[in-house]
Amino acid sequence: MMTSKFLAASAMVAALAMSMLTAPASAQQQTAPAAQPAPVTRPQPAPAAQVPAAQPAAIAQPAAAGQTAPVAQPAPAVPQAQVAPAPAAAPAPVANEASLTAAAGGDAKSPKSTSTGLHELSPWNMFLNADIIVKAVMLGLAFASLVTWTVFIAKMVELTVAQSKLRGALAKIAESRSLAEAQFALGAKGSVLSSFIAAAMREGRLSAGISSDSGIKERAASSFAEIVRAEARKIRIGMGLLATIGATSPFVGLFGTVWGIMNSFIGISKSQTTNLAVVAPGIAEALLATAIGLVAAIPAVIIYNHFSRVTKVYLELVNRASGAAGRLLSRDLDRTHGSVPHGARAAAAE
């Protein structure tokens, strides 16, 4: 009996001790709230797991007499909150920005470099940087082109004035009956028709007393032919120069081109490089000589052909004037022989 009472008392004391030890722990667990994890800035943070409050251990009831006291269950451990790892921030695209900046800078510089290259390869700069032989060729061709246009202007004025004067003179003597009337109609104005009339009158005066009309006409025709040839030589002055310029200018320009290309190859051998920036200036200077040669030759050929046609037209007018002067001389001779009596003419023939 005493033994059972002692066991019951010891079990009660043990239960009280256990309840006193677990009571403060349960109180702290109930008062202390679960710590919320700090939210991550950019990504949506995973919600922190709610920490369940620990269930207080059940206080053992005093065991009834004859029963053993149940052992208190330990409190379950508090699970740690799962914190989602924050993703690493994307690095700033430094390389892309740098490449874009470099590309923009290159685009900004490219027009400047292009304009600089075009300015350096202008015709004037190429002429200044050319070899002395190439410069001499260019200057000679430029002078030839100037001569071509000077001859063109001078001959155009000369032919226009000569044709207009000769046509006017032919119109004035159209109704003349003798050389004297024609000379009076023309007046003191100098024209090739005046030269024909003067030659016919001189031949008639020198042949006075000669009854052979054919001899007078033949000598007058010879004088007319000399005047026609002189007028043809006069009107063709400068055309030989045009023909020479048109025929030789391309070859002179080609000589300058060959010389310039030869100097370019010498420069390539000295620099030991085939870079286009080294080769291009010399070749461009050489080709400029050929271009100037063509500029001088093409207009010269065109102008020469034009003047050849115009000269033929003018020489046809000169031949018409020669024929008009010959007809007037023939009329004068017929009038002179008609005024002589028939008997005297027969006696002169005998």
C-alpha positions in Angstrom: 0.0 0.0 0.0 2.7 2.4 0.9 4.6 1.4 -2.2 1.7 2.3 -4.5 1.3 5.7 -2.8 4.9 6.5 -3.2 4.8 5.6 -6.9 1.8 7.8 -7.5 3.4 10.7 -5.7 6.6 10.4 -7.7 4.6 10.3 -11.0 2.7 13.4 -10.0 6.0 15.3 -9.2 7.4 14.2 -12.6 4.4 15.5 -14.4 4.5 18.8 -12.7 8.2 19.2 -13.5 7.6 18.5 -17.2 4.7 20.9 -17.3 6.8 23.6 -15.8 9.6 23.1 -18.4 7.3 23.0 -21.5 5.1 26.0 -20.4 7.8 28.8 -21.0 8.7 27.3 -24.5 5.1 27.2 -25.6 4.5 30.8 -24.4 7.5 32.1 -26.4 6.3 30.2 -29.5 2.9 31.7 -29.2 4.1 35.3 -28.7 6.9 35.4 -31.3 5.4 35.7 -34.8 7.1 34.1 -37.8 9.6 36.4 -39.5 8.6 37.4 -43.0 11.4 37.3 -45.6 12.4 40.5 -47.4 10.8 40.8 -50.9 13.0 40.5 -53.9 13.1 43.7 -56.0 12.7 42.6 -59.7 11.1 39.2 -59.9 8.0 38.2 -58.0 9.3 36.7 -54.8 8.0 33.3 -53.8 5.7 33.8 -50.8 7.5 32.9 -47.7 6.1 29.8 -46.0 4.0 30.6 -43.0 5.7 29.2 -40.0 3.0 27.3 -38.0 3.0 27.9 -34.4 4.2 25.1 -32.4 1.4 23.2 -30.6 1.9 23.3 -26.9 2.7 20.1 -25.4 -0.3 18.6 -23.7 0.0 18.7 -20.0 0.0 15.4 -18.7 -3.0 14.7 -16.5 -2.3 13.1 -13.2 -2.5 9.6 -13.7 -5.0 7.7 -11.9 -4.0 5.4 -9.3 -2.3 2.4 -10.7 -1.6 4.0 -14.2 1.7 5.2 -15.5 2.0 8.9 -16.6 2.2 9.4 -20.4 5.4 10.9 -21.7 5.0 14.4 -23.2 5.5 14.6 -27.0 8.3 17.0 -28.0 7.3 20.1 -30.0 7.8 19.7 -33.8 10.7 21.7 -35.2 9.8 25.0 -37.0 10.3 24.6 -40.7 12.6 27.3 -42.3 11.0 29.6 -44.8 11.9 28.9 -48.4 13.4 32.1 -50.0 13.3 32.2 -53.8 16.7 33.1 -55.2 16.7 36.5 -56.8 17.7 36.3 -60.5 20.9 38.1 -61.5 20.3 41.5 -63.0 20.9 41.6 -66.7 24.2 43.5 -67.5 23.9 46.7 -69.4 24.6 46.2 -73.1 27.9 48.1 -73.1 29.4 46.2 -76.0 26.3 46.9 -78.2 26.3 50.6 -77.4 30.0 50.8 -78.0 29.6 49.1 -81.4 26.7 51.4 -82.3 28.7 54.4 -81.3 31.6 53.3 -83.4 29.4 52.6 -86.3 27.8 56.0 -86.0 31.2 57.6 -85.8 32.3 55.7 -88.9 29.2 56.8 -90.8 29.8 60.4 -89.8 33.4 60.3 -90.9 32.8 58.5 -94.2 31.3 61.5 -96.1 34.1 63.7 -95.0 36.7 61.2 -96.2 34.8 60.8 -99.5 34.6 64.5 -100.0 38.3 64.8 -99.3 39.1 62.1 -101.8 37.0 63.8 -104.5 38.6 67.1 -103.8 42.0 65.7 -104.1 41.2 64.1 -107.4 39.7 67.2 -109.0 41.0 68.1 -112.5 42.9 71.1 -111.2 44.6 69.2 -108.4 45.5 66.4 -110.8 47.1 68.9 -113.2 49.1 70.5 -110.4 50.3 67.1 -109.2 51.1 65.8 -112.7 54.6 65.2 -114.0 56.3 68.1 -116.0 55.9 66.2 -119.3 52.3 65.5 -118.7 51.7 69.2 -117.7 53.4 70.2 -121.0 51.1 67.9 -123.0 48.0 69.2 -121.2 49.0 72.9 -121.7 49.7 72.2 -125.4 46.3 70.5 -125.9 44.5 73.3 -124.1 46.2 75.8 -126.4 45.2 73.7 -129.4 41.6 73.7 -128.2 41.8 77.5 -127.8 43.2 77.9 -131.3 40.4 75.7 -132.7 37.6 77.8 -131.2 39.4 81.0 -132.3 39.6 79.8 -135.9 36.0 78.7 -135.7 34.8 82.2 -134.7 37.1 84.0 -137.2 36.2 81.8 -140.2 32.5 81.8 -139.4 32.5 85.6 -139.4 34.7 85.7 -142.6 32.6 83.3 -144.6 29.3 84.8 -143.5 30.4 88.3 -144.5 32.0 87.1 -147.8 28.9 85.2 -148.9 26.5 88.1 -148.1 28.7 90.5 -150.0 29.0 88.3 -153.0 25.3 87.5 -153.2 24.5 91.3 -152.9 27.0 92.0 -155.7 25.5 89.4 -158.0 22.1 90.9 -157.4 23.3 94.4 -158.3 24.8 93.4 -161.6 22.0 91.2 -162.7 20.5 93.9 -164.9 23.8 95.4 -166.1 24.5 95.4 -169.9 28.2 96.1 -169.9 31.3 96.0 -167.8 31.1 99.7 -167.2 27.6 99.6 -165.9 28.5 96.7 -163.6 31.5 98.5 -162.2 29.3 101.6 -161.7 26.7 99.5 -159.9 29.2 97.9 -157.6 30.8 101.2 -156.6 33.9 101.2 -154.5 32.9 98.2 -152.4 35.6 95.5 -152.6 34.4 92.0 -153.5 35.6 89.2 -155.6 33.1 90.2 -158.3 34.8 93.6 -158.5 38.1 91.8 -159.1 36.5 89.8 -162.0 35.1 92.9 -163.7 38.4 94.8 -163.2 40.3 91.8 -164.8 37.9 91.7 -167.8 38.1 95.4 -168.4 41.9 95.3 -168.2 42.1 92.4 -170.7 39.8 94.3 -173.1 41.9 97.4 -172.8 45.2 95.5 -173.4 43.7 93.6 -176.3 42.5 96.7 -178.1 43.0 96.4 -181.9 42.9 92.7 -181.9 40.0 91.3 -183.8 40.2 87.8 -182.4 37.4 87.6 -179.8 38.3 84.0 -178.8 41.8 85.0 -177.8 40.5 87.8 -175.6 38.0 85.5 -173.9 40.6 82.9 -173.3 43.0 85.3 -171.7 40.2 86.7 -169.6 39.2 83.2 -168.5 42.8 82.6 -167.5 42.8 85.7 -165.3 39.4 84.6 -163.8 40.9 81.2 -162.9 43.8 82.9 -161.1 41.3 85.0 -159.1 39.3 81.9 -158.2 42.4 80.0 -157.0 43.5 83.0 -155.0 40.1 83.3 -153.4 40.0 79.6 -152.6 43.4 79.8 -150.9 42.3 82.8 -148.9 39.0 81.2 -147.7 40.8 78.0 -146.7 43.3 79.8 -144.4 43.1 78.1 -140.9 41.4 74.9 -142.1 44.7 73.1 -142.4 45.3 74.0 -138.8 42.0 72.5 -137.8 42.8 69.3 -139.7 46.2 69.1 -138.0 44.7 69.5 -134.5 41.9 67.1 -135.2 44.3 64.4 -136.5 47.1 64.7 -133.9 45.5 65.8 -130.6 44.4 62.2 -129.6 47.9 60.9 -130.2 49.5 63.7 -128.2 47.0 63.0 -125.4 47.9 59.3 -125.6 51.6 60.2 -125.3 50.8 62.0 -122.1 48.8 59.0 -120.9 51.6 56.6 -121.6 54.1 58.8 -119.8 51.8 59.2 -116.8 51.1 55.5 -116.5 54.8 54.8 -116.8 55.5 57.1 -113.8 52.7 55.4 -111.9 54.3 52.0 -112.3 57.7 53.5 -111.2 56.0 54.8 -108.1 54.4 51.4 -107.4 57.8 49.7 -107.6 59.3 52.3 -105.3 56.5 52.1 -102.7 56.3 48.3 -103.1 52.5 48.3 -102.7 49.6 47.8 -105.1 47.2 49.8 -102.9 44.6 51.7 -105.1 45.2 54.9 -103.1 48.8 54.9 -104.3 48.0 53.9 -107.9 44.9 55.9 -108.6 46.2 59.5 -108.6 48.9 58.8 -111.2 46.6 56.9 -113.5 43.9 59.6 -113.2 46.5 62.3 -114.2 47.5 60.2 -117.2 43.9 59.7 -118.3 43.3 63.4 -117.9 45.8 64.0 -120.7 43.8 61.7 -123.0 40.6 63.5 -122.1 42.0 66.9 -122.9 43.3 65.5 -126.2 39.8 64.3 -127.1 38.3 67.7 -126.1 40.7 69.4 -128.5 40.3 66.9 -131.3 36.6 66.3 -131.5 35.5 69.9 -132.0 38.4 70.5 -134.5 37.2 67.6 -136.7 33.5 68.8 -136.5 34.5 72.4 -137.3 36.7 71.3 -140.2 33.9 69.3 -141.8 31.5 72.2 -141.4 33.8 74.7 -143.0 34.5 72.3 -145.9 30.8 72.3 -146.7 30.5 76.1 -146.3 33.7 76.7 -148.4 32.3 74.7 -151.3 29.1 76.8 -151.2 31.2 80.0 -151.3 33.4 78.8 -154.1 30.3 78.0 -156.2 29.2 81.6 -155.7 32.7 82.7 -156.8 32.4 80.6 -160.0 29.0 82.2 -160.6 30.6 85.7 -160.3 33.3 84.6 -162.8 30.7 83.5 -165.2 28.8 86.8 -164.8 32.0 88.8 -165.6 32.7 86.6 -168.6 29.2 87.2 -170.0 29.6 91.0 -169.6 32.9 90.9 -171.5 31.4 88.9 -174.3 28.6 91.4 -174.7 31.1 94.3 -174.9 33.1 92.4 -177.5 30.0 91.8 -179.6 29.0 95.4 -179.4 32.5 96.5 -180.4 32.5 94.3 -183.4 29.0 95.1 -184.3 29.8 98.8 -184.5 32.6 98.2 -187.1 31.5 98.3 -190.8 31.3 95.0 -192.6 33.8 95.9 -195.3 36.4 97.1 -192.8 35.9 93.8 -190.9 36.5 91.8 -194.1 39.6 93.8 -195.0 40.9 93.3 -191.5 40.3 89.6 -191.9 42.2 89.5 -195.3 
